[in-house]
Amino acid sequence: MALKTTVKDMVAAANAEIETVPFEDAKAMLEDDAVQFVDIRDVRELERDGMIPGALHAPRGMLEFWVDPESPYHKEVFASGKRFVFYCASAWRSALATKALQDMGLEPVAHLEGGFGNWKKSGGPVAEKPVKKKD
């Protein structure tokens, strides 16, 4: 089957239009209350590999719904005015997600260069996935 465009092409096009935050800059943002890291990986990836400390888990499949203030699934954190830095495992999903949210009007948005894999390889701190509290 011949596709009109490939995922690789889509990621490259997104990267041409979004901000990419290098590891050292991202690490320096960890203590900044005006920055919110957002992990868009599948919950199984978080359970297996951990996540950036203080990151919000927003599954990729729900992200646009959580960001849109008119959606019944809207999460107030996305109306906070913070700077959002999205990441996935290798920066492909986060490039597409960041581009989609930028197109929706969420700002400022960026994504983590190399994703969580690069974060871990570069020695960034890793936390376990928070356990959900039962009501």
Secondary structure in CASP SS format (residue, H / E / C, confidence):
PFRMAT SS
TARGET T0000
AUTHOR 0000-0000-0000
METHOD secondary structure of the structure
MODEL  1
M C 1.00
A C 1.00
L C 1.00
K C 1.00
T C 1.00
T C 1.00
V H 1.00
K H 1.00
D H 1.00
M H 1.00
V H 1.00
A H 1.00
A H 1.00
A H 1.00
N H 1.00
A C 1.00
E C 1.00
I C 1.00
E E 1.00
T E 1.00
V E 1.00
P C 1.00
F H 1.00
E H 1.00
D H 1.00
A H 1.00
K H 1.00
A H 1.00
M H 1.00
L C 1.00
E C 1.00
D C 1.00
D C 1.00
A C 1.00
V E 1.00
Q E 1.00
F E 1.00
V E 1.00
D E 1.00
I C 1.00
R C 1.00
D C 1.00
V H 1.00
R H 1.00
E H 1.00
L H 1.00
E H 1.00
R H 1.00
D H 1.00
G C 1.00
M E 1.00
I C 1.00
P C 1.00
G C 1.00
A C 1.00
L E 1.00
H E 1.00
A C 1.00
P C 1.00
R H 1.00
G H 1.00
M H 1.00
L H 1.00
E H 1.00
F H 1.00
W H 1.00
V H 1.00
D C 1.00
P C 1.00
E C 1.00
S C 1.00
P C 1.00
Y C 1.00
H C 1.00
K C 1.00
E H 1.00
V H 1.00
F H 1.00
A H 1.00
S C 1.00
G C 1.00
K C 1.00
R E 1.00
F E 1.00
V E 1.00
F E 1.00
Y E 1.00
C C 1.00
A C 1.00
S C 1.00
A C 1.00
W C 1.00
R H 1.00
S H 1.00
A H 1.00
L H 1.00
A H 1.00
T H 1.00
K H 1.00
A H 1.00
L H 1.00
Q H 1.00
D H 1.00
M H 1.00
G C 1.00
L C 1.00
E C 1.00
P C 1.00
V E 1.00
A E 1.00
H E 1.00
L E 1.00
E C 1.00
G C 1.00
G H 1.00
F H 1.00
G H 1.00
N H 1.00
W H 1.00
K H 1.00
K H 1.00
S C 1.00
G C 1.00
G C 1.00
P C 1.00
V C 1.00
A E 1.00
E C 1.00
K C 1.00
P C 1.00
V C 1.00
K C 1.00
K C 1.00
K C 1.00
D C 1.00
END
